[in-house]
């Protein structure tokens, strides 16, 4: 699915540097997976 989003450039740059993931689509996919995992664990 394609979605258009507006992202904070500094936050995106920081996420790329910290994760070492240069591909934006992969970076966002992994960020969403981390969010889902964190929230799922919190609700247990």
DSSP file (Angstrom, degrees, kcal/mol; ACC not computed):
  #  RESIDUE AA STRUCTURE BP1 BP2  ACC     N-H-->O    O-->H-N    N-H-->O    O-->H-N    TCO  KAPPA ALPHA  PHI   PSI    X-CA   Y-CA   Z-CA
    1    1 A X              0   0    0      0, 0.0     2,-0.4     0, 0.0     0, 0.0   0.000 360.0 360.0 360.0 137.7    0.0    0.0    0.0
    2    2 A X        +     0   0    0      2,-0.0     2,-0.3     0, 0.0     0, 0.0  -0.845 360.0 175.3-102.0 137.8    1.3    3.5   -0.8
    3    3 A X        -     0   0    0     -2,-0.4     2,-0.5     2,-0.0     0, 0.0  -0.998  24.9-137.3-140.6 141.0    0.7    6.3    1.6
    4    4 A X        +     0   0    0     -2,-0.3     2,-0.3     2,-0.0    -2,-0.0  -0.881  32.2 170.7 -99.3 127.0    1.8    9.9    1.5
    5    5 A X        -     0   0    0     -2,-0.5     2,-0.6     2,-0.0    -2,-0.0  -0.942  32.6-130.7-133.6 155.4    3.0   11.3    4.8
    6    6 A X        -     0   0    0     -2,-0.3     2,-0.3     2,-0.0    -2,-0.0  -0.941  32.7-172.2-106.0 122.1    4.8   14.4    6.1
    7    7 A X        -     0   0    0     -2,-0.6     2,-0.5     4,-0.0     3,-0.1  -0.841  32.1-105.2-117.7 151.3    7.7   13.5    8.3
    8    8 A X     >  -     0   0    0     -2,-0.3     4,-2.6     1,-0.2     5,-0.2  -0.630  28.8-146.5 -71.2 119.6   10.0   15.6   10.5
    9    9 A X  H  > S+     0   0    0     -2,-0.5     4,-2.5     1,-0.2     5,-0.2   0.882  96.3  48.8 -59.1 -41.8   13.3   15.8    8.5
   10   10 A X  H  > S+     0   0    0      2,-0.2     4,-2.4     1,-0.2    -1,-0.2   0.908 112.2  48.1 -66.8 -41.3   15.5   15.8   11.7
   11   11 A X  H  > S+     0   0    0      2,-0.2     4,-2.4     1,-0.2    -2,-0.2   0.910 113.0  48.3 -64.9 -42.1   13.7   12.9   13.2
   12   12 A X  H  X S+     0   0    0     -4,-2.6     4,-2.4     2,-0.2    -2,-0.2   0.921 111.8  49.1 -63.8 -44.5   13.9   10.9   10.0
   13   13 A X  H  X S+     0   0    0     -4,-2.5     4,-2.3    -5,-0.2    -2,-0.2   0.906 111.6  49.6 -61.4 -42.7   17.6   11.7    9.7
   14   14 A X  H  X S+     0   0    0     -4,-2.4     4,-2.8     2,-0.2     5,-0.2   0.909 110.6  49.9 -64.2 -42.1   18.2   10.6   13.3
   15   15 A X  H  X S+     0   0    0     -4,-2.4     4,-2.3     1,-0.2     6,-0.4   0.902 110.7  50.1 -63.3 -41.1   16.3    7.4   12.8
   16   16 A X  H  X S+     0   0    0     -4,-2.4     4,-2.0     2,-0.2     5,-0.5   0.922 113.7  45.2 -62.5 -43.9   18.4    6.6    9.7
   17   17 A X  H  < S+     0   0    0     -4,-2.3    -2,-0.2     2,-0.2    -1,-0.2   0.926 116.0  44.7 -67.3 -45.3   21.6    7.3   11.5
   18   18 A X  H  < S+     0   0    0     -4,-2.8    -1,-0.2     1,-0.2    -2,-0.2   0.869 121.7  37.2 -68.7 -36.8   20.7    5.3   14.6
   19   19 A X  H  < S-     0   0    0     -4,-2.3    -1,-0.2    -5,-0.2    -2,-0.2   0.755  94.5-135.5 -87.6 -25.2   19.3    2.3   12.8
   20   20 A X     <  +     0   0    0     -4,-2.0     2,-0.7    -5,-0.3    -3,-0.2   0.654  60.8 134.6  75.5  14.8   21.8    2.2    9.9
   21   21 A X        +     0   0    0     -5,-0.5    -1,-0.2    -6,-0.4    -2,-0.1  -0.865  30.6 179.2-100.3 108.5   18.8    1.7    7.6
   22   22 A X        +     0   0    0     -2,-0.7     2,-0.6    -3,-0.1    -1,-0.1   0.737  56.9  88.3 -82.8 -21.9   19.1    4.0    4.5
   23   23 A X     >  -     0   0    0      1,-0.2     4,-2.6    -7,-0.1     5,-0.2  -0.668  66.8-152.8 -82.4 121.2   16.0    2.9    2.7
   24   24 A X  H  > S+     0   0    0     -2,-0.6     4,-2.6     1,-0.2     5,-0.2   0.879  92.4  52.1 -63.5 -39.8   13.1    5.0    3.9
   25   25 A X  H  > S+     0   0    0      1,-0.2     4,-2.2     2,-0.2    -1,-0.2   0.921 113.4  44.5 -65.0 -41.2   10.4    2.4    3.2
   26   26 A X  H  > S+     0   0    0      2,-0.2     4,-2.6     1,-0.2     5,-0.2   0.906 112.4  53.1 -66.7 -41.0   12.3   -0.2    5.2
   27   27 A X  H  X S+     0   0    0     -4,-2.6     4,-2.1     1,-0.2    -2,-0.2   0.928 112.2  44.1 -59.6 -46.9   13.0    2.3    8.0
   28   28 A X  H  X S+     0   0    0     -4,-2.6     4,-2.4     2,-0.2    -1,-0.2   0.886 112.3  52.7 -67.4 -39.0    9.3    3.2    8.3
   29   29 A X  H  X S+     0   0    0     -4,-2.2     4,-2.2    -5,-0.2    -2,-0.2   0.932 112.3  45.0 -61.4 -45.7    8.2   -0.5    8.1
   30   30 A X  H  X S+     0   0    0     -4,-2.6     4,-2.3     2,-0.2    -2,-0.2   0.863 111.4  53.2 -68.1 -35.1   10.6   -1.4   10.9
   31   31 A X  H  X S+     0   0    0     -4,-2.1     4,-2.2    -5,-0.2    -1,-0.2   0.916 110.5  47.1 -64.3 -42.6    9.6    1.6   13.0
   32   32 A X  H  X S+     0   0    0     -4,-2.4     4,-2.5     2,-0.2    -2,-0.2   0.894 111.2  51.3 -66.1 -39.3    5.9    0.5   12.7
   33   33 A X  H  X S+     0   0    0     -4,-2.2     4,-2.4     1,-0.2    -2,-0.2   0.900 110.1  49.7 -63.7 -39.8    6.8   -3.0   13.6
   34   34 A X  H  X S+     0   0    0     -4,-2.3     4,-2.5     2,-0.2    -2,-0.2   0.898 110.9  49.8 -65.3 -40.5    8.7   -1.8   16.7
   35   35 A X  H  X S+     0   0    0     -4,-2.2     4,-2.6     2,-0.2     5,-0.2   0.926 111.9  47.4 -63.4 -45.6    5.7    0.4   17.7
   36   36 A X  H  X S+     0   0    0     -4,-2.5     4,-2.4     2,-0.2    -2,-0.2   0.915 113.4  48.5 -63.1 -43.4    3.3   -2.5   17.3
   37   37 A X  H  X S+     0   0    0     -4,-2.4     4,-2.3     2,-0.2    -2,-0.2   0.919 112.9  47.9 -63.2 -44.0    5.6   -4.9   19.3
   38   38 A X  H  X S+     0   0    0     -4,-2.5     4,-2.1     1,-0.2    -2,-0.2   0.934 114.9  44.1 -63.6 -46.9    6.1   -2.3   22.1
   39   39 A X  H  X S+     0   0    0     -4,-2.6     4,-1.4     2,-0.2    -1,-0.2   0.859 112.5  52.5 -69.2 -35.0    2.3   -1.6   22.4
   40   40 A X  H  < S+     0   0    0     -4,-2.4     4,-0.4    -5,-0.2    -1,-0.2   0.915 111.5  46.6 -65.1 -42.6    1.4   -5.3   22.3
   41   41 A X  H >< S+     0   0    0     -4,-2.3     3,-1.1     1,-0.2    -2,-0.2   0.875 109.3  55.0 -66.4 -37.4    3.8   -6.1   25.1
   42   42 A X  H 3< S+     0   0    0     -4,-2.1    -1,-0.2     1,-0.2    -2,-0.2   0.824 105.7  52.8 -65.6 -30.8    2.6   -3.2   27.1
   43   43 A X  T 3<        0   0    0     -4,-1.4    -1,-0.2     1,-0.2    -2,-0.2   0.500 360.0 360.0 -86.3  -3.6   -1.0   -4.4   26.9
   44   44 A X    <         0   0    0     -3,-1.1    -1,-0.2    -4,-0.4    -2,-0.1   0.497 360.0 360.0 -70.3 360.0   -0.2   -7.9   28.2
